[in-house]
Amino acid sequence: MGFRAVSTSGFATPYIYCSYSECLARTDAFAAGLETLNLVERNPDNMLVLGLYMKNCMEWVLAEHAIYALGGATVPFYDTLGPDTVQFILKQTGAKSLVCTRAELSHVCDAKVSGDCPTLYAVILVDGVTPDAAKMAAGSGLGVLSYAKVEATGAERIAEGGHEHDPPSPDDVATFCYTSGTTGDPKGALIT
């Protein structure tokens, strides 16, 4: 898997590639971190779900495979969604945690403040936790962690005692993908 780092001035590096072994190690570490830090739990429908709310990136794919390793499902959110739709999806899926970047954090916090997504507990930020992000999340009643912290916690668990996968069965749902109707009304969302 490859990615390009981009500076704040817009300068992009050449592609940086990770091998299958490196991707697998990061996926395993993130899965173990999610479990160790109690960032995912089964919803009332007995499903383990993890929200992914950001533009496509390497961490999106690694987090996706990590929740699959735990027998769970993804709930992808388009990065263009507003707080009403985010709130609707979080309420319906009962997600406990959401992976995003600081760009989406304000919409997640607005959704949490609404009171309609009480199961949302933590936000995992791919681009790191800044003092402003921590203050915003805390003001909304959310915990906030960096993606790197979750991954490092999982790597430590694996090094100390290992971590077993709990793969999904063929009958399990892999992804809940919501699309809004032409009006943009979240109540008209379709599950595909």
C-alpha positions in Angstrom: 0.0 0.0 0.0 1.4 3.4 -0.9 0.8 7.0 0.3 2.3 10.4 -0.2 3.0 12.7 2.7 1.8 16.3 2.0 3.2 19.3 3.9 1.1 22.1 5.1 2.4 24.2 2.2 1.1 21.5 -0.2 4.4 19.9 -1.1 3.9 16.1 -1.7 6.7 13.6 -1.2 7.3 10.7 -3.5 5.2 7.6 -2.7 6.1 5.7 0.4 5.2 2.0 0.2 4.4 -0.5 2.9 4.7 -4.2 2.3 2.0 -6.8 3.1 3.9 -7.7 6.2 4.0 -4.1 7.4 0.3 -3.6 6.6 -0.6 -6.8 8.5 1.4 -5.8 11.5 -0.3 -2.4 11.7 -3.7 -3.9 11.2 -3.1 -6.5 13.9 -1.8 -3.8 16.2 -4.8 -1.5 15.6 -7.2 -4.4 16.2 -5.5 -5.3 19.5 -5.5 -1.6 20.5 -9.2 -1.3 19.8 -9.9 -4.3 22.0 -7.4 -3.4 24.8 -8.6 0.1 25.1 -12.3 -1.0 25.0 -13.0 1.2 22.0 -15.5 -1.2 20.4 -18.3 -3.2 21.8 -21.4 -5.0 20.5 -24.4 -2.9 19.8 -28.0 -3.9 20.7 -28.1 -5.9 17.5 -25.0 -7.8 18.7 -22.8 -6.2 16.0 -19.3 -4.8 16.6 -19.1 -1.6 14.5 -16.5 1.0 13.9 -17.2 4.3 12.2 -14.8 5.6 9.6 -15.3 9.3 8.8 -12.6 10.8 6.6 -11.2 10.9 3.1 -9.6 7.6 1.8 -6.2 7.1 3.3 -4.0 4.2 4.4 -5.3 4.3 8.0 -8.9 4.0 6.7 -8.0 0.7 5.0 -6.0 -0.6 8.0 -8.8 0.3 10.5 -11.3 -1.4 8.2 -9.3 -4.7 8.2 -8.7 -4.3 12.0 -12.4 -4.3 12.7 -12.8 -7.3 10.4 -10.1 -9.1 12.4 -12.3 -8.6 15.4 -15.4 -10.0 13.7 -16.9 -6.5 13.2 -18.3 -4.3 10.5 -17.4 -0.8 9.2 -19.7 2.2 9.1 -18.1 4.5 6.5 -19.1 8.1 6.6 -18.5 10.4 3.6 -16.2 13.2 4.6 -18.7 15.7 3.2 -21.5 14.7 5.6 -22.9 17.2 8.0 -23.7 16.8 11.7 -27.3 15.8 11.2 -26.5 12.9 9.0 -23.6 11.9 11.2 -25.9 12.0 14.2 -28.5 9.8 12.4 -26.0 7.2 11.4 -24.3 7.0 14.9 -27.7 6.7 16.6 -28.9 3.9 14.2 -25.6 1.9 14.3 -24.8 2.4 18.0 -21.1 2.9 17.2 -18.9 3.4 20.3 -15.9 4.8 18.4 -15.2 6.7 15.2 -11.9 7.1 13.3 -11.6 10.5 11.6 -9.3 13.4 11.1 -9.4 16.8 12.9 -11.2 18.1 9.8 -14.3 16.0 10.7 -14.1 16.4 14.5 -16.4 19.4 14.8 -19.3 17.5 13.0 -18.7 14.5 15.3 -18.8 16.8 18.4 -22.0 18.5 17.2 -23.6 15.1 16.7 -22.6 14.0 20.2 -23.9 17.2 21.8 -27.3 16.6 20.2 -27.8 13.8 22.7 -29.0 11.5 19.9 -25.9 9.3 19.8 -25.4 8.3 23.5 -23.2 5.2 22.7 -20.5 7.3 20.9 -17.7 7.4 23.4 -14.4 8.1 21.7 -12.9 9.6 18.6 -9.7 8.2 17.2 -7.8 11.0 15.3 -5.6 9.8 12.4 -3.7 13.1 12.2 -3.0 13.3 16.0 -4.5 15.0 19.0 -3.8 18.7 19.4 -4.8 20.8 22.5 -7.7 22.4 20.5 -9.0 18.9 19.4 -8.8 17.6 22.9 -10.7 20.6 24.3 -13.3 20.3 21.6 -13.9 16.6 22.2 -13.9 17.0 26.0 -16.4 19.8 25.7 -18.7 17.4 23.8 -18.3 14.6 26.3 -16.0 12.5 24.0 -12.7 10.9 24.7 -10.1 11.5 22.0 -7.1 9.4 21.2 -4.6 9.4 18.4 -4.5 6.6 15.9 -0.9 6.1 16.7 -1.7 5.6 20.5 -4.3 2.9 19.6 -1.8 1.2 17.3 1.1 1.4 19.9 -1.1 0.0 22.7 -2.0 -2.9 20.4 1.6 -3.5 19.4 2.5 -3.6 23.1 -0.2 -6.1 23.9 0.9 -8.3 21.0 4.5 -8.2 22.2 3.6 -9.0 25.7 1.1 -11.8 25.2 -0.3 -11.9 21.7 -3.7 -11.2 20.4 -6.1 -13.6 18.7 -8.3 -12.7 15.8 -12.0 -13.3 16.0 -12.8 -13.4 12.3 -16.4 -12.9 11.0 -18.6 -15.7 9.8 -19.8 -15.8 6.2 -23.2 -14.6 7.3 -21.9 -11.5 9.1 -22.4 -8.0 7.6 -19.1 -6.4 6.4 -20.1 -2.8 5.9 -23.1 -0.5 6.5 -22.9 2.1 3.8 -25.4 5.0 4.0 -26.3 7.1 1.0 -28.6 10.1 1.3 -31.6 10.7 -0.9 -31.7 13.6 -3.3 -33.0 15.9 -0.6 -30.0 15.3 1.6 -32.4 14.3 4.4 -30.6 11.9 6.7 -34.0 10.3 7.6 -34.2 9.3 3.9 -30.9 7.5 4.0 -30.5 4.1 2.4 -28.5 1.3 3.8 -26.6 -0.4 1.0 
